[in-house]
Amino acid sequence: MSQESDYTPPKVWTWEKESGGKFASTNRPVAGPTHDKELPVGKHPFQLYSLATPNGVKAGVMFEELLAQGHDAEYDAWLIDIGEGDQFGSGFVEVNPNSKIPALMDHTTTPPTRVFESGSILLYLAEKFDAFLPTDHAARTETLNWLFWQMGSAPFLGGGFGHFYAYAPQKLEYPIDRYAMETKRQLDVLDRHLSETHYLAGDDYTIADIANWTWYGQLALGRLYDAGEFLQVQEYENVQRWAKEIDARPAVQRGRMVNRTFGEPEMQLHERHDASDFEQKTQDKLDAGS
Ligand SMILES: N[C@@H](CCC(=O)N[C@@H](CS)C(=O)NCC(=O)O)C(=O)O
């Protein structure tokens, strides 16, 4: 392994603003807002502030699944451009002091309720609508097992593997090797489990599937970091079966488009304020009309 390095950590770490890498211009070692900016509020009971990263897609899919089941879960989805530092606006920080998407305000309660952390958003909505979370104690526990497993595991995939494979300014063998190994181990955890069960918590599709699909399902489908071949994702046959089945759900197709600003223009819906937006306001349609 070629790991020559002339770096020796100093006694005290100091912030090197020009560290490079895709998110170097917005990353900081402190929390809190950088500027005053109120968040917009639309007409619907739920206000989602997000971007179509895997964590953001969880919220879009959940809302679309709830609406598809007939729940009163209409929502406005506002774009938070994390590359531009929107997550550090004062209004956003009031909803999520951690400055990460997705963040949600529920205006059906008095006062409105803030919800941050994508797993907390899924659980909050599942409990509120009694949907996608089994009531049977064993199945509910298994759902929460896999929901929390995802929340704890995916930072090694995204912040570890994805960061060093796709975003870091240099390709470094040690971290790529370390996190590729862990990502493949996690895929194998899922693959073995899905050889015994249809969905993650049993026979029913739950918030555990939504949470895991946006990361591991999309990785298996070759949509994350252009790393499908590198990680040989097609070898995980049970994950493939599960990922494709969930991908075919109409609500998942719509949820993937919400707050999406990259990829094919027909899949990009920068903001979602009405069900008809999926037909009328995708970026290809807006570009054709302008
Ligand atoms: N554990 C959080 C993670 C959220 C997260 O990392 N969001 C990223 C996009 S996927 C973000 O907002 N990054 C902006 C930043 O780090 O400044 C969750 O699941 O909601």
Ligand as a Chemical Component Dictionary entry (heavy atoms), coordinates in Angstrom:
data_LIG
# 
_chem_comp.id                   LIG 
_chem_comp.type                 NON-POLYMER 
_chem_comp.pdbx_formal_charge   0 
_chem_comp.three_letter_code    LIG 
# 
loop_
_chem_comp_atom.comp_id 
_chem_comp_atom.atom_id 
_chem_comp_atom.alt_atom_id 
_chem_comp_atom.type_symbol 
_chem_comp_atom.charge 
_chem_comp_atom.model_Cartn_x 
_chem_comp_atom.model_Cartn_y 
_chem_comp_atom.model_Cartn_z 
_chem_comp_atom.pdbx_ordinal 
LIG N1  N1  N 0 -27.797 12.520 10.527 1  
LIG C1  C1  C 0 -28.331 13.548 9.688  2  
LIG C2  C2  C 0 -27.355 13.815 8.572  3  
LIG C3  C3  C 0 -27.843 14.888 7.636  4  
LIG C4  C4  C 0 -26.748 15.317 6.680  5  
LIG O1  O1  O 0 -25.574 14.926 6.809  6  
LIG N2  N2  N 0 -27.141 16.126 5.715  7  
LIG C5  C5  C 0 -26.158 16.630 4.759  8  
LIG C6  C6  C 0 -26.610 16.309 3.339  9  
LIG S1  S1  S 0 -26.827 14.554 3.134  10 
LIG C7  C7  C 0 -26.029 18.133 4.908  11 
LIG O2  O2  O 0 -27.008 18.818 5.114  12 
LIG N3  N3  N 0 -24.814 18.657 4.784  13 
LIG C8  C8  C 0 -24.575 20.061 4.866  14 
LIG C9  C9  C 0 -23.347 20.386 5.677  15 
LIG O3  O3  O 0 -22.720 19.450 6.178  16 
LIG O4  O4  O 0 -23.030 21.559 5.782  17 
LIG C10 C10 C 0 -29.676 13.100 9.123  18 
LIG O5  O5  O 0 -29.816 11.908 8.869  19 
LIG O6  O6  O 0 -30.580 13.944 8.958  20 
# 
loop_
_chem_comp_bond.comp_id 
_chem_comp_bond.atom_id_1 
_chem_comp_bond.atom_id_2 
_chem_comp_bond.value_order 
_chem_comp_bond.pdbx_ordinal 
LIG N1  C1  SING 1  
LIG C1  C2  SING 2  
LIG C1  C10 SING 3  
LIG C2  C3  SING 4  
LIG C3  C4  SING 5  
LIG C4  O1  DOUB 6  
LIG C4  N2  SING 7  
LIG N2  C5  SING 8  
LIG C5  C6  SING 9  
LIG C5  C7  SING 10 
LIG C6  S1  SING 11 
LIG C7  O2  DOUB 12 
LIG C7  N3  SING 13 
LIG N3  C8  SING 14 
LIG C8  C9  SING 15 
LIG C9  O3  DOUB 16 
LIG C9  O4  SING 17 
LIG C10 O5  DOUB 18 
LIG C10 O6  SING 19 
# 
